[in-house]
Amino acid sequence: MGKNKMTSKAARRIQSHEDRTGKNQGFKSRAQSSAAKNSKK
């Protein structure tokens, strides 16, 4: 795992990119979930 934690800003950027490309749709929910988890810490 990387050192950098997922932020809500990064999750939004990932979701936007994946909506445009239509690839790797399953990662969107994982990114959002990870960002929510990290914001609670």
Contacts in CASP RR format, 6 or more apart in sequence:
PFRMAT RR
TARGET T0000
AUTHOR 0000-0000-0000
METHOD contacts of the structure
MODEL  1
MGKNKMTSKAARRIQSHEDRTGKNQGFKSRAQSSAAKNSKK
5 34 0 8 1.000
5 38 0 8 1.000
6 31 0 8 1.000
6 34 0 8 1.000
6 35 0 8 1.000
6 38 0 8 1.000
7 35 0 8 1.000
7 38 0 8 1.000
7 39 0 8 1.000
8 35 0 8 1.000
8 36 0 8 1.000
8 39 0 8 1.000
10 31 0 8 1.000
10 35 0 8 1.000
11 31 0 8 1.000
11 32 0 8 1.000
11 34 0 8 1.000
11 35 0 8 1.000
14 27 0 8 1.000
14 28 0 8 1.000
14 31 0 8 1.000
15 28 0 8 1.000
15 31 0 8 1.000
15 32 0 8 1.000
18 24 0 8 1.000
18 25 0 8 1.000
18 27 0 8 1.000
18 28 0 8 1.000
END
